Amino acid sequence: MKFFSELTKGIIKENPIFVIVLGMCPTLAVSTSVDNALGMGLAATFVLICSNMMISLIKGIVPAQIRIPIYIVVIAAFVSIIDMAMEAYLPDLHKALGIFIPLIVVNCIILGRAEAFASKNNVLNSMADGLGMGLGFTLSLTVVATIREILGNGTWLKMQVLPSTYDPMLVAILAPGAFITLGLLMAVMNIIKEKN
Amino acid sequence: MGYLGEIFVMAITAIFIQNYVLSRFLGLCPYLGVSKKIDSAFGMGMAVIFVMTLTSSITYLINRYLLTGMMYLQTIAFILTIAALVQFVEMVIQKKAPALYKSLGVYLPLITTNCAVLGVALLNTTAMRPDGITPYNFLDSTLNGFFSGVGFTVVLLAMAGIRMRLELVNLPKSMKGMPIALILAGIMALAFYGFMGFKI
């Protein structure tokens, strides 16, 4: 029961992007298309699950004063693994995401979960927390990317969804569009929260 | 174009054309988090310029001389360098310049997880001089770090200025805080998009 609630809280109630507002850089940068968003989200989910598991395993032996550098090294090791794996098996996606794969290291969500959750809970719950937070991150990235890709390109996951006569609103996939889309989405979230 | 001209181009590119915050999306957490007051924005900006310049020069040396043949260690080596450097800078400033420490103090630890710092270190390793074939040398990397930090500070200060005025505006409740800050950033990014057309 606990396992399941740890898993689901990251998706809506404690959604890392819309509710806790962490990890903005990758959210805005890679949400130009849905496949980039999914790739980034799944890479971050992998790192979250692995680092949460590892940190939960070593929580008893890490001296409190130097825990942050140790967490960062653990996270950096998993990021390097996913970086190299993507370069080998998904070279196109790796090229599209570029510098934002190594930058998962400094994504506040991952260090935040390590510090706030994995260092205090058992392995199974920590992994569930990592999976839930990762899915929440992936989901919100995909929502932002869906809006931007449909408005800016008329496609969704490279499939044409708007008629070909649609004149793409190019600004949506450029940098300014990212900020404005996310800002409006957050305002909508606030309205929904107020109504409830 | 002489070397001085190249440096000028690098400065304009890093500050305006490819601004780290508004066009590369690096360093957004402090940009949105520490831009509520001009004073704190200034302190954060200065700390970032300082750390970015130092990081660029040190990671250049590490990448060039220590990591040859071990590129898979790049991410780990860079983040450890930054963490150690920030800690070291914090200790030195605390000891030598207590007044500066008081104004920068709280922002220094935050810089470790500022992705603009790791970003500039990683981008320097693949960046090219204007001729398109020579990689950055030591001086180029250091200067690029400095100018990128300046670019970050410029937009951070502009944002803080706007947000201080925004406090007086009567906004719908749902737009307060983060949503309006993001939309503002979008409008600023649009304005900065105008610089894209520059051909130097």
Chai-1 contact restraints between the chains, C-beta under 6 A:
chainA,res_idxA,chainB,res_idxB,connection_type,confidence,min_distance_angstrom,max_distance_angstrom,comment,restraint_id
A,V21,B,M178,contact,1.0,0.0,6.0,A-B,restraint_1
A,M24,B,L28,contact,1.0,0.0,6.0,A-B,restraint_2
A,C25,B,F25,contact,1.0,0.0,6.0,A-B,restraint_3
A,C25,B,L26,contact,1.0,0.0,6.0,A-B,restraint_4
A,C25,B,L28,contact,1.0,0.0,6.0,A-B,restraint_5
A,C25,B,C115,contact,1.0,0.0,6.0,A-B,restraint_6
A,L28,B,F25,contact,1.0,0.0,6.0,A-B,restraint_7
A,A29,B,F25,contact,1.0,0.0,6.0,A-B,restraint_8
A,P69,B,A83,contact,1.0,0.0,6.0,A-B,restraint_9
A,I72,B,I79,contact,1.0,0.0,6.0,A-B,restraint_10
A,A76,B,T75,contact,1.0,0.0,6.0,A-B,restraint_11
A,A76,B,I76,contact,1.0,0.0,6.0,A-B,restraint_12
A,A76,B,I79,contact,1.0,0.0,6.0,A-B,restraint_13
A,V79,B,T75,contact,1.0,0.0,6.0,A-B,restraint_14
A,S80,B,T75,contact,1.0,0.0,6.0,A-B,restraint_15
A,I99,B,L122,contact,1.0,0.0,6.0,A-B,restraint_16
A,P102,B,T75,contact,1.0,0.0,6.0,A-B,restraint_17
A,P102,B,L122,contact,1.0,0.0,6.0,A-B,restraint_18
A,L103,B,C115,contact,1.0,0.0,6.0,A-B,restraint_19
A,V105,B,T75,contact,1.0,0.0,6.0,A-B,restraint_20
A,V105,B,I79,contact,1.0,0.0,6.0,A-B,restraint_21
A,V106,B,T113,contact,1.0,0.0,6.0,A-B,restraint_22
A,V106,B,C115,contact,1.0,0.0,6.0,A-B,restraint_23
A,V106,B,L118,contact,1.0,0.0,6.0,A-B,restraint_24
A,C108,B,T113,contact,1.0,0.0,6.0,A-B,restraint_25
A,A175,B,S23,contact,1.0,0.0,6.0,A-B,restraint_26
A,A175,B,A189,contact,1.0,0.0,6.0,A-B,restraint_27
A,P176,B,G186,contact,1.0,0.0,6.0,A-B,restraint_28
A,P176,B,A189,contact,1.0,0.0,6.0,A-B,restraint_29
A,P176,B,L190,contact,1.0,0.0,6.0,A-B,restraint_30
A,F179,B,L182,contact,1.0,0.0,6.0,A-B,restraint_31
A,F179,B,A185,contact,1.0,0.0,6.0,A-B,restraint_32
A,F179,B,G186,contact,1.0,0.0,6.0,A-B,restraint_33
A,F179,B,A189,contact,1.0,0.0,6.0,A-B,restraint_34
A,I180,B,I183,contact,1.0,0.0,6.0,A-B,restraint_35
A,I180,B,G186,contact,1.0,0.0,6.0,A-B,restraint_36
A,L182,B,L182,contact,1.0,0.0,6.0,A-B,restraint_37
A,G183,B,P179,contact,1.0,0.0,6.0,A-B,restraint_38
A,G183,B,L182,contact,1.0,0.0,6.0,A-B,restraint_39
A,G183,B,I183,contact,1.0,0.0,6.0,A-B,restraint_40
A,M186,B,M178,contact,1.0,0.0,6.0,A-B,restraint_41
A,M186,B,P179,contact,1.0,0.0,6.0,A-B,restraint_42
A,A187,B,S174,contact,1.0,0.0,6.0,A-B,restraint_43
A,A187,B,M175,contact,1.0,0.0,6.0,A-B,restraint_44
A,A187,B,P179,contact,1.0,0.0,6.0,A-B,restraint_45
A,N190,B,S174,contact,1.0,0.0,6.0,A-B,restraint_46
A,I191,B,S174,contact,1.0,0.0,6.0,A-B,restraint_47
